[in-house]
Amino acid sequence: MNIEFEKAAERLKGVVNRTPLQLNAVLSRKYNCNVYLKREDLQTVRSYKIRGAYNMISTLPEDKIKNGVVCASAGNHAQGFAFSCDKLNIKGVVFMPSITPKQKIQQTKMFGGDHIEIKLIGDTFDDCANAAKEYTKEHNMTFIPPFDHEKIVEGQGTVAIEILEDQPNVDYLFVPVGGGGLSAGVGLYFTQHSPNTKIIGAEPLGAPSLTEALKADHPVVLESINRFVDGAAVKEIGCLNFEIFKQIRGKCHLVDEGKVCSTILQLYNTDAIVVEPAGALSIAVLDDFKEEIKGKNVVCVVSGSNNDIDRMPEIKELSLQYEGLKHYFLIRFAQRPGALREYLNLVLSPHDDISRFEYVHKTNKEHGPALVGIELTDKNDYPPLIERMKKYNIDFTELNKDDILFGYLV
């Protein structure tokens, strides 16, 4: 490997923001330690991705850039790529899935200006990426990968330089993991310059590409993934990044998507910090390390803040389910007058709230089963609710415990 972090840092001077490393009082009190947030959400394009993209493009020889560069991305990499093309006066083509939200398309156009062209192709990222690579070959252009390249890793690793300049004594470093470019770059630099720091990669539960690679001792392609944490949801960890992560002996820890949502809401409510799901991973994982990190200096890399406001209802919903405060049932009410009123009066407590009610289907004259969503004020109210439904002979199915039915009906 020929990874030179200091040279990358020189190239990025005046291009990227030197983001702050902030001591967070709320988190520090909660975990009885010093929790510092590396605020890459305040970066030029609201994520660290610009570091790797600019570093790679700016080091390409003339014969590699004369026909332009290409990338495939529906998010932060596209925006960092677009910004870099505009800054370096290079032609760029951005491939995005056809289902990409307009907000992300507009952001990419804003950063790239007249230097980029956007092509919407395919229903999935994989289809889009394949089309981008074919286009690159056909037009003799250069492909800029989102994470699996030495120059990308080198650029992302400059985050670590800034952290250690601001706080030389770091006991624990928590970093989000998707394709692995950030964790590889930051982890490698820390291993070289702060070898006693424990490096923990935080990965979404529904997209465990690094976790499964560590089990198999080589990258594996996951059959399916949960794409909710879109900035970290990849089917396969980068090969180079996996080898680096093994070399630095980092640990990987899975984080439930619902926990990520709760963390997003807590950061907003307590500190007015707006983060995207991937940006919350490194903080969401802290609960699982609360005993280890007591009295320590802890750094969490907040990787980005490109969060579409339209997703907030979904984020709140997933958070409530994770916290045990939102439950769904399929209830077959007795076909007689007053059955629903009895349920409301006898089964629900004064603090329970019906947040959703709809009949699944209707027959000629009779209602079918009802989909009922109930929101609680305390998760401990759930067992008594179930007991009351059994006591009054309510015919119900708990949908939260049935993944197939839940996915179909809710």
N, C-alpha and C positions, 0 to 999 in steps of 0.2 A: 504493500500500500504506500501511496505517496500523498499523505494527508498532512498539510501544513496550515494549521489553524491561524497562526499569527499573520501569514501572508493573506489569508482570506479576510482577516479583520482589517488589514490595511486597505484592501479593495473595497470593503463595505463602508469605510469612513466617509461620511457626508452623503451616503446613500440610504442607510437604514438608521432608525432611531436607536440611540443607546438607551434601551428601556430601563426603567427603575427597578431596583430590588427593594421592595417595601416590607417592613416589619408590620404584620397584621395583628393588631391588638386583640381583636375578637377571637381569632383562631389560636393565638398564643395563650390566652386565658383558658380557652376550652381544653387545650391539650397540655397545659402546664409546661410549655417549652417556648422557644423563639421560632415562630413560623414566618418565614420570608416568602413573599410572592414575587417571582420574576415575571414582570408584566408585559409579556409579548402580545397581549391583547391591545396594548397601546402602540404597537408597531405601525409603520407607515401604511401597510395594507391590512392592519388589524390582525396580523399573524406572523409567526417567525418564518413562514415559507419563502418570503422574499430573500432571505439570507442565502439559502441554497441555490435558488433560481438565478439570482444575480451573479453569484460567485461562479457558477458553471458557465453561464452565457458569456460573462466578461473574460473568461480565460480561453474561449474557443479561438483557434487560429482562423485567419482570414478565409481560407478555403472551406472552412466548415460553416461559416456564417454568411457567405456571399449570397446564397440562395434563401436564407432565412432559417428560422427555427420553428419547431412544432411542439405542442404539449397536449396532453389529454387530462382534463380535470373539470370537476363541477364546482370547485370551491376555492380554497386558499392558494393552492399551487397555481391555478389559472391567474389569480389576481397578482401574485408575486411575479409570475412569468410576464404578464402584460405590462406591469410597471417597469420591469427590467428592459423589455423591448423598447418601450418609449424612452427610457433614460439613455439607452445605448444606441438609439436610432437604428434599430434592426427590425426587419420584417418578421412578424410572428403570426402563426396560425394556431388558434385555440380550438380544440375539439371538446365539445360538451355533449352529454346525453340530451336527447330531445326533450326529456322531462325536467330539465334544469329550471328551477324557479327564475322568474324574470329578474328578481332582485340581484341574483348572482351574475346573471348575464350583464345587467346594467353596470354593476360594480366593475366587472372585468373590462367592459368598454371604457368606463371612466378612467381607469388606470392606464389602459393601453393606447387610448386615443386613435389616431390615424395609423399607427404602426401595427395594429393587429386586425386580424379577420377571425370571426367566430363561426364555426360550423357546428350545427346541432345534428348529431347523428346517433342513432341507436337508442334503445329503451333502457339499456344498462351501461354501467361504466365500462365493463369488459368489452362490449360491442364497440363503444366509442373509442377505447384505447386501441383496439385492433385496427379500426378504420384510420386512426391517426398515424399508426406505424406504417400502414400501407401507403398512405399519402406521403409520408416522409420519404419513403424509398422511391416512389414514382417521381417526386419532384426534386430529388437529390438535396434534401434539406437535412437538418440535424434535430434529432428528437431529444427533448429535455425531460428526463424522467422525474417523477415526483419525489422519489426517495432513494432509489437503489443505484447510487453512483458516488464515487469518491469525492467529487467536487460538490455534490449536494450535501453529503455528510460533513465535509469540511466547512461549508458555509453555515450549516445548522449548529456546528460545534462552537461557533463564535459566541453563542448564548452563554456557554460555560466560561469563556474568558471574562465576560462582563460580571458574571456572578462572583467569581473568585477575586476579582479586583475590588468589588464592593464588600464582600464578606469572605475573607480567606479561611475562616474556620467553619466548615460545613460538615456536620455529622451525618445527615441524611439528605439525599437528593431524590425527589419524586418527579418523574417525568412521564408524560403521556406517550403511549405506544400505538402507532398505526402501522405504517409501512416500515418504521424503524429508523428513519433518517435522523430525527432529532435525538432519540435515545442513544443511537450509536455515536453520533458526533459529540454530544454533551458528555456521555458516559466515558468515551475514549479520552477526552481532554481531562476529565476529572481523575481518571486512572493514572494519567501521566503527571498531573500537578497536585492532586489531593487524594493520594491512594487510600487513605483511611476512610474516606467518605463512602457510606453504603448507598448503592445506587438501586433504586426500586422503579421498575417500569410499571405503569398503571394502564391496564388494557380492558376494553369493554367486554363484559361477560359474553355478549352475543357475537363477538368477532375475535376469538382467542388465537389469532394467527401465530403470535410469538409463543404463547403457552404450549400450543400443540407442536410447534417446531422444536421447542426445548425437550418435550417428551420423546419425539421421534429422532432427535439429534440431527435434524435437517429440515429445511422449509417444506411445508406441506400446503396443498391447496384445499381450503375448507369447502365442503359441499355447499353450504349455505351460511349466511351471516345475517345478523340483525343490523340494519343500516342506520339505526337511530343516531348513534354517535358517528355521524357521517365523516367527520374529520379523522377518525381513527378506525373506521370499519373497512378493512381490506381482507381479501381472501387468502393472501399469502404474504408473509413477511419478506422483505428484501433479502436476497441471498448474502450480499456483502454485509448488510446491517446485522443479520443473524450471526455471522461469523465474528463480527466485532463484539456483539453483546455476549457471546460465549467467552470471548477473550477477556472481557472486563469482569466477567463473573457476576453480572448483575442479576437481580431477582425480578421476577414478573408476578404481578398480582392482579387478579380479575376484579372488576368493579361492576356491580349490577347497574343496568341502565336507569332503573328507578332511583337508585342512590345518586346517580349523576344529576338527575332532575331535581332532587331535593337540594343538592349542593348549589345548583344554578340559582334556585329561588332564595336560598339562604344568603348567598353572596350579594344578590341584588338587594334583598331586604335589609341586610346589616351594613353593607359597605357601598351600596349603589354601584357594584361592579357587575358589568354585563359580560358574560362569557358564553361561548358556544359549548355544546356538550363535550367535545374533545378537550376544550380548555379547562373544564371542571374536573377531569379525571384525576389529576395529581392531588387535588384537595379532597375529592370524594374518598380516596383510599386511606386517608389519615385515621379514620375510626378504627381500622383494622390493625393499626400500628401504635395506638395511643399509649400502650404500656412501654413500648420500646423507646419512644421518642421523648419521654418525660425528661425535662432538663436539658434537652439537646438543641442544637442549631439545625433547623430544618428548612430546606428550600423546596418550594413547589413551583414548577414551571407552568404558568398559565399561558397556554399556547396560542389562544386566539379568541376573538370576540365577534366573528361573523355569524351571528345568530339571527335568523329571520324572525321578526316579531310575530308573524303568523303562526309560529310553532309554539307560542307560549301556552295556549290552551292544552295542547298535547303534553307539554312538559309538566304542567300542573296536574293533569290527570295521572300521568305515570308516577309522579311523586306521591300523590295521595294513595295510589294502589300499593306502592312500595312501603309507605309508612303504616299500612294497615288501616287506613281511614276511608277507603273507597272499596265497596264490594258490589258485585253484580250477581243477581239471581234470576233463574228462570222459574217463575211461580205459576202453578196451575190452580187458579182460584176456583172454588166451588161455584157451579153455575146456578146461583140463587141470589136474590136481592140481599144486599147488605154485606156480602162477603168481603168486598174491598174495604168497606168502612170498619168492619171488625178487625181487619189486618192493621189498619192505621191506629185504631184505638187500643187494641190488645197486645199487638206485637211490637210496634215501634215505641221507643222511649221518647220523652219530650225533646231530647237533644239530637235524635236521629233525623236525618233529612233525606227525603226522596229526591235525588238529583236527576233521575231519568225513569220514565215509565212509558212503555209502549207495548202494544200487543204484537206478537210476532206474526200472527196471521189470523184471519177470520174464516169461519165456516159460514154456512147460509145465514144462521141466526145467532150463533154462539161465538163468543170470543175464544181464541186459542190461548196458549200460555202467554204470560206477560214477562217482558224483560224489565227488571226493576234494578235501578242503581241506588244504593244507599250510602250516604256519607255520614261518618261518625265524627265525634269530637275527640274521642279517645279510643285507641286501638283495643284497649281492654274491654270495651263495650261489645266487642264482636261475639265472644262466647255466650254471654247472656242473650244476645239477639237470636243466636242459633237455638238456644234452649227454649226460648219463648215460641219460636216457630214450630219446634217439635211438640211442645206442650199443647198448642192449639191445632195440631194436626195439619199444618200447612204443607202442601205438596210442593217441594222446592228442590232446585239443583243449584249448587254453588259453582258459578261459572269461573270464578278466579282460580279454582283448583282443576279446571278442565281446559287445557290449552286449545284443544280443537274447537270446542263449543265457544270458548271465549273469543277466539280469533274470527269465528264465523258470525257471531251475533253482536259482539261489542266493537 
